Amino acid sequence: MGLPEGFEEFVAGASPRLLRTAFLLTRDMGHAEDLLQTALARYWCCGSTRT
């Protein structure tokens, strides 16, 4: 299973903003990083098939 078209660019561009949002939700940088990684993995695995 390959990466959806544009996924790497999206991650590179949106990660700082998404990480800040995740930090505001969790108030812990480690948990925020885990949350962001989980969300991106779920999108890559499941959400990318919904076009």
DRENPARO-65632 format. One record per residue: residue in one letter; x, z, y of N, C-alpha, C in turn. Coordinates in pm, 1 decimal. Layout:
REM residues N
ROGU/A/X/Z/Y/X/Z/Y/X/Z/Y .
...
END
This chain:
REM residues 51
ROGU/M/85.6/0.0/-117.7/0.0/0.0/0.0/89.6/0.0/123.1 .
ROGU/G/76.1/-102.9/204.6/158.0/-113.0/324.3/91.8/-47.2/444.2 .
ROGU/L/166.0/-42.5/550.4/113.4/13.7/674.1/16.6/-84.2/739.2 .
ROGU/P/-92.2/-33.1/797.0/-181.6/-121.8/871.6/-108.0/-184.3/989.4 .
ROGU/E/-148.0/-302.0/1027.4/-85.6/-372.0/1139.1/-95.8/-287.4/1265.8 .
ROGU/G/17.1/-267.3/1332.4/20.5/-191.8/1456.5/28.1/-40.8/1440.2 .
ROGU/F/30.2/7.4/1314.9/28.7/152.3/1292.4/155.0/218.7/1345.8 .
ROGU/E/269.4/160.5/1319.1/395.1/221.1/1366.1/399.3/227.8/1518.5 .
ROGU/E/352.3/123.4/1584.1/350.4/123.6/1729.8/253.7/229.1/1783.3 .
ROGU/F/138.0/240.8/1717.1/42.0/342.5/1756.7/101.4/481.9/1744.7 .
ROGU/V/164.5/509.8/1631.8/224.7/641.3/1608.9/332.2/669.6/1712.8 .
ROGU/A/418.0/572.1/1738.8/525.5/591.3/1836.0/470.3/618.1/1975.7 .
ROGU/G/366.0/548.1/2012.5/311.2/563.2/2146.3/222.0/684.1/2164.9 .
ROGU/A/146.8/720.1/2061.7/46.2/825.0/2074.5/93.3/962.5/2026.7 .
ROGU/S/200.2/968.9/1949.1/241.9/1096.3/1890.8/266.4/1207.5/1992.4 .
ROGU/P/336.0/1183.8/2102.6/357.1/1294.7/2197.0/225.5/1352.8/2250.1 .
ROGU/R/132.9/1265.2/2283.7/3.0/1310.2/2334.7/-77.1/1382.8/2226.4 .
ROGU/L/-77.0/1326.9/2106.4/-149.0/1389.4/1996.1/-87.9/1523.4/1957.6 .
ROGU/L/44.3/1532.6/1964.8/111.3/1658.6/1933.0/75.0/1765.7/2035.6 .
ROGU/R/69.6/1728.8/2162.4/28.9/1825.6/2265.8/-113.5/1874.0/2241.1 .
ROGU/T/-201.5/1782.2/2204.5/-339.5/1819.9/2175.5/-346.6/1911.5/2054.0 .
ROGU/A/-271.6/1878.7/1950.5/-269.2/1962.9/1830.9/-214.8/2101.6/1864.1 .
ROGU/F/-114.8/2108.3/1952.7/-61.3/2237.8/1993.0/-166.6/2319.3/2067.2 .
ROGU/L/-243.7/2254.8/2153.0/-350.1/2326.4/2225.0/-454.5/2381.8/2128.4 .
ROGU/L/-476.7/2311.2/2019.1/-572.9/2357.6/1920.0/-519.2/2472.7/1835.1 .
ROGU/T/-389.8/2468.3/1803.6/-334.0/2565.0/1708.9/-253.4/2675.7/1773.6 .
ROGU/R/-199.0/2649.6/1893.7/-111.2/2744.8/1964.4/15.3/2778.9/1885.9 .
ROGU/D/55.6/2687.0/1797.6/176.7/2705.3/1717.4/236.1/2567.3/1691.1 .
ROGU/M/360.5/2545.1/1732.1/419.4/2411.9/1720.6/432.5/2367.3/1575.6 .
ROGU/G/467.1/2456.7/1486.4/478.1/2420.0/1344.7/345.0/2375.6/1287.6 .
ROGU/H/239.6/2450.5/1319.4/106.0/2412.8/1272.6/59.9/2283.9/1339.4 .
ROGU/A/95.4/2266.4/1466.2/58.6/2144.1/1537.5/123.5/2022.8/1471.9 .
ROGU/E/250.2/2033.0/1435.5/319.0/1922.3/1368.6/253.9/1892.3/1234.1 .
ROGU/D/219.1/1996.5/1160.1/151.6/1977.4/1031.5/15.7/1910.5/1049.9 .
ROGU/L/-59.0/1954.1/1151.4/-190.2/1896.9/1179.2/-178.4/1749.0/1213.1 .
ROGU/L/-83.5/1715.5/1299.1/-64.5/1575.9/1337.5/-23.6/1491.8/1217.3 .
ROGU/Q/67.9/1541.9/1137.2/111.9/1467.3/1019.9/-3.6/1444.9/923.0 .
ROGU/T/-85.6/1546.5/902.7/-200.6/1534.2/813.3/-300.9/1432.5/867.1 .
ROGU/A/-328.3/1439.6/997.1/-424.0/1346.5/1057.4/-374.8/1202.6/1046.4 .
ROGU/L/-247.2/1179.2/1075.3/-193.7/1043.7/1065.8/-191.9/994.7/922.1 .
ROGU/A/-160.6/1082.9/828.0/-160.0/1044.1/686.6/-300.6/1009.5/639.6 .
ROGU/R/-398.9/1086.2/683.7/-537.2/1056.1/644.3/-583.1/924.2/703.7 .
ROGU/Y/-544.6/898.6/828.3/-581.5/770.9/888.0/-516.1/656.1/811.6 .
ROGU/W/-388.1/671.3/781.2/-316.0/565.8/710.7/-379.4/540.5/574.0 .
ROGU/C/-414.5/648.3/506.6/-468.3/637.1/370.6/-613.1/589.5/368.4 .
ROGU/C/-694.7/647.2/452.3/-838.8/624.5/441.9/-898.9/549.7/560.0 .
ROGU/G/-863.3/589.9/680.5/-925.3/533.3/799.1/-885.9/391.6/827.1 .
ROGU/S/-768.8/351.0/782.0/-722.9/216.4/812.1/-801.5/110.2/737.2 .
ROGU/T/-879.9/148.9/637.1/-958.7/51.1/562.9/-1089.3/20.6/635.1 .
ROGU/R/-1123.0/101.6/735.1/-1245.4/81.3/812.9/-1212.5/-1.1/936.6 .
ROGU/T/-1238.8/-127.4/929.9/-1211.2/-214.0/1044.8/-1335.6/-277.1/1098.2 .
END
